[in-house]
Amino acid sequence: MAVKKIRWYVKAQLGVLLLPAGLCLFGEAVIRKGLEELIKRTELAAGAGGTVPMKLLQAPGPWFWYGTFGLILINAGVGLMVESGLLRGYPRQN
């Protein structure tokens, strides 16, 4: 019975940790995508005669992989929490 409780605890805690980690990575992906769009628009504005200091804006990086990995972590966290029965509470003895 102790092994069942430990397994429940590990699944529940892993799910609780994976969900916010996935949300953070997904948020980072959204920010990087927004920066990429900002850089594209400022480059277009600079090409149209505007003066924009391009030294301030750098390439944001691989936002697609951050978002993909973030969504994987979100789904894994929710799945582990549901599978462990976290909503029902600590497993009781029958």
Buried (B, 14 or more C-beta within 10 A) or exposed (E): EEEEEEEBEEBBBBBBEBBEBBBEBBEBBBEBBEBBEEBEEBBEEEEEEEEBEEEEBEEBEEBEEBBBBBBBBBEBBBBBBEEBEBEEEEBEEE
